[in-house]
Amino acid sequence: MNNLIAAKFGGSSLADSEQFRKVKSIILEDKKRRYVVPSAPGKRFSKDYKITDLLYLCHAHAQNNISFDDVFKHIEDRYTGLARELKIRIDIKKYLDEIKKKIEDGASADYTASRGEYLNGLILADYLNYEFVDAAEIIRFKNYGKIDFEATQKAVDERMAEVERAVIPGFYGAMPDGTIKTFSRGGSDVTGAIVARCLGAELYENWTDVSGFLMADPNIVEDAKPIEVVTYKELRELSYMGAKVLHEESIFPIRDACIPINIKNVNRPQDKGTLIVDDNKPISYSGTITGIAGKKGFTVIAVQKMLMNSEQGFCRKLLSILESNGVSFENMPSGIDSVSLVIEDIQFGDKLDNILEEIKRQCNPDSLEVYPNMALIATVGRGMDRTKGISSKLFGGLAEGDVNIRMINQGSSEINITVGVENEDFEKALRSIYKAFA
């Protein structure tokens, strides 16, 4: 590990000149913050526009031969305003004119959307007096659109060898032929993680507008406690089930390198935030949980058949039916003579009836039941592993909250107990579980 920090700042952290000043203060406070990854400017107020959304709108207008002058004027005003208020030395108008011309000439959606981060990176680099390094120079994609870590590492080694401090825009890189390629929305988190990995950072800081993760959704649970430490594995379980603070894909570039991630709040830099650490780090929180997360909108297909356990290939047939219909499942709890498929409603479209008919024809079940309007809640924590009484506390909390459990599934890792409840009981169930452990 090198003695440096890679710091990524989100759109809300760089939405206006006042936020830029906060960011500069944070960066200069620690000399190890040598490499900075910015997002495009986010909303300044509730009815404001994100710059990336406006850029996508410009591209859509251009593709349909509709003038986008008015939309681009909003973008131009944001950036020229930032440059003026921050006393930026570069001619930002020159870059804006060049970008507008390329959009008019048929630039791709990826190129167009990436210019939000590009322009913000130019401004931030000038404001910090850091070198600007275009992400297209170092972030490499393969021909089929996946990140090419080997080529990226080589490009980073060559380009950054003599660069002491730099601003590298998030969200995009380049294909082998040099064309711009973006990550999915929120992909600046991924850029930050890749930069941290390739430069061997001791820490990856992800600065946003929240002080890390909370144990539960604050819109459902009032005064939910913060999570000070969480492992990569716990984070994966929680984020997959709906706890959205960090882009899921941003975990993977640095997980193998065992680089910790610190989620911090630009508006409250004194808060500890949440530290995401290696799965093998010793834990000191045995007997409790790390967090609770869940999602609504699932359907359960319950299949029962006598002597199912002795019928070779039964589950393979079920899964092949889903595969042939282009449907994936979330959970698959089973018993000796029963198995249930938990599937997100958006997967189905108009495929449910066909799937049921195929199950009847190929598997010949004794009974086949469908339970719609289901919600899943995952209770996650490495401290749950081999700790007596965790399940009792969880189910006791649900019973006290008068919540009927429709499904129970504990993963083999023993850090996650998932329960299925009716959609209408979702909020009550989440609050009941939190109350049992808080």
QUIPETA-V994673 format. One record per backbone hydrogen bond with DSSP energy under -0.5 kcal/mol. CO is the residue of the C=O (numbers start at 1). NH is the residue of the N-H. E is the energy in kcal/mol with one decimal. If there is no record, write none. Layout:
CO|NH|E  CO|NH|E
This chain:
2|4|-2.3  2|202|-0.5  4|202|-2.3  4|203|-0.9  5|7|-0.5  5|34|-0.7  5|35|-1.3  6|205|-2.7  7|37|-2.7  8|207|-3.3  9|39|-1.8  10|13|-0.6  10|14|-0.7  11|14|-0.8  11|42|-2.4  12|15|-0.8  16|20|-2.0  17|21|-2.0  18|22|-1.7  19|23|-2.5  20|24|-2.6  21|25|-2.1  22|26|-2.2  23|27|-2.6  24|28|-2.6  25|29|-0.9  26|30|-0.6  27|30|-1.0  30|33|-2.1  32|5|-3.6  32|34|-2.1  34|166|-2.3  35|7|-2.6  36|38|-0.5  36|168|-3.0  37|9|-2.5  38|170|-2.3  41|51|-2.0  45|48|-1.9  50|54|-1.7  51|55|-2.3  52|56|-2.3  53|57|-1.9  54|58|-2.2  55|59|-2.2  56|60|-2.3  57|61|-2.4  58|62|-2.5  59|63|-2.4  60|64|-1.1  61|64|-0.6  61|66|-3.1  62|65|-1.5  68|72|-2.8  69|73|-1.8  70|74|-1.1  71|74|-0.6  71|75|-1.3  72|76|-3.1  73|77|-2.6  74|78|-1.8  75|79|-2.1  76|80|-2.8  77|81|-1.9  78|82|-2.2  79|83|-2.6  80|84|-2.2  81|85|-2.7  82|86|-2.3  83|88|-2.7  84|87|-0.8  90|92|-1.4  91|94|-0.7  91|95|-0.9  92|96|-2.1  93|97|-2.5  94|98|-1.8  95|99|-2.2  96|100|-2.5  97|101|-2.2  98|102|-1.9  99|103|-2.2  100|104|-2.4  101|105|-1.6  102|107|-2.1  103|106|-1.6  108|112|-2.4  109|113|-2.8  110|114|-1.9  111|115|-0.8  112|115|-1.0  113|116|-1.1  114|118|-2.0  115|119|-2.6  116|120|-1.8  117|121|-2.7  118|122|-2.0  119|123|-2.1  120|124|-2.7  121|125|-2.5  122|126|-1.9  123|127|-2.4  124|128|-2.4  125|129|-1.2  125|130|-2.2  131|133|-0.5  131|167|-2.7  132|134|-0.5  133|169|-0.5  134|137|-2.2  134|138|-0.5  135|138|-1.0  135|139|-3.0  138|140|-0.7  139|174|-2.7  140|148|-3.1  142|145|-2.3  146|142|-3.5  147|149|-0.9  148|152|-2.5  149|153|-2.9  150|154|-2.0  151|155|-2.4  152|156|-2.7  153|157|-2.6  154|158|-2.0  155|159|-2.8  156|160|-2.7  160|163|-1.2  162|164|-0.8  165|131|-1.9  166|36|-2.6  167|133|-2.5  171|183|-2.6  173|181|-2.1  174|141|-2.5  175|178|-2.5  179|175|-2.9  181|173|-2.7  184|187|-1.3  186|189|-1.5  187|171|-0.5  187|191|-2.0  188|192|-2.4  189|193|-1.9  190|194|-2.6  191|195|-2.7  192|196|-2.3  193|197|-2.4  194|198|-2.9  195|199|-2.0  196|201|-2.7  197|200|-1.0  200|2|-4.0  202|260|-0.6  203|6|-2.0  203|205|-0.6  204|262|-2.4  205|8|-3.0  205|207|-0.6  206|264|-2.1  207|10|-2.2  208|266|-2.5  210|212|-1.5  213|227|-2.6  215|292|-3.2  217|220|-1.9  217|221|-3.0  220|222|-0.6  221|224|-1.0  225|215|-3.1  226|228|-0.7  228|275|-2.9  230|277|-2.3  231|235|-2.6  232|236|-2.5  233|237|-2.0  234|238|-2.5  235|239|-3.3  236|240|-2.0  237|241|-1.1  238|243|-2.4  239|242|-1.5  242|244|-1.3  243|245|-0.8  247|250|-1.8  248|251|-1.6  249|253|-0.7  251|254|-0.8  251|255|-1.1  252|256|-0.7  254|259|-1.7  255|258|-1.4  258|260|-0.6  260|204|-2.4  261|263|-0.5  261|276|-3.8  262|206|-2.7  262|264|-0.6  263|274|-1.5  264|208|-2.9  264|266|-0.6  265|268|-0.9  266|269|-0.6  268|271|-2.0  274|263|-2.8  274|276|-0.6  275|230|-2.4  275|277|-0.6  276|261|-2.0  277|232|-1.7  278|281|-1.7  285|288|-1.3  291|380|-2.7  293|378|-3.5  295|376|-2.5  297|345|-2.7  298|374|-2.7  299|301|-0.5  299|343|-2.7  300|302|-0.7  300|371|-3.0  301|303|-0.6  301|341|-2.5  302|369|-2.5  303|339|-2.5  304|366|-2.1  304|367|-1.8  305|308|-1.6  307|310|-1.1  308|311|-1.4  310|312|-1.0  311|314|-1.5  313|317|-2.1  314|318|-1.8  315|319|-2.6  316|320|-2.3  317|321|-1.8  318|322|-1.7  319|323|-2.7  320|324|-2.6  321|325|-1.0  322|325|-0.6  322|327|-2.6  323|326|-1.7  331|342|-2.5  333|340|-2.7  336|309|-0.9  337|305|-2.6  338|335|-3.4  339|303|-3.1  340|342|-0.6  341|301|-2.5  341|343|-0.7  342|330|-3.6  342|331|-1.0  343|299|-2.9  344|347|-2.0  344|348|-0.5  345|348|-1.4  345|349|-0.8  348|351|-1.8  351|355|-2.4  352|356|-2.5  353|357|-2.2  354|358|-2.2  355|359|-2.3  356|360|-2.3  357|361|-2.3  358|362|-3.0  359|363|-2.4  359|364|-0.7  360|364|-1.0  367|304|-2.3  369|302|-2.9  370|372|-0.6  371|300|-2.5  373|423|-2.7  374|298|-2.4  375|421|-2.4  376|295|-2.0  377|379|-0.5  377|419|-2.3  378|293|-2.1  378|380|-0.6  379|417|-2.2  380|290|-2.9  380|291|-2.1  381|384|-1.7  382|385|-1.1  383|287|-2.5  384|387|-2.2  386|388|-0.6  387|390|-1.1  389|393|-2.3  390|394|-2.4  391|395|-3.0  392|396|-2.2  393|397|-2.1  394|398|-1.8  395|399|-2.3  396|400|-2.5  397|401|-1.6  398|403|-2.5  399|402|-1.5  403|405|-0.5  407|420|-2.6  409|411|-0.5  409|418|-3.4  411|414|-1.6  415|381|-2.4  416|411|-1.7  416|418|-0.5  417|379|-2.4  418|409|-2.5  419|377|-2.3  420|406|-3.3  420|407|-1.2  421|375|-3.2  422|425|-1.6  423|426|-1.6  425|429|-2.9  426|430|-2.5  427|431|-2.3  428|432|-2.1  429|433|-2.3  430|434|-2.3  431|435|-2.5  432|436|-1.6  433|437|-1.2  434|437|-0.7  434|438|-2.5
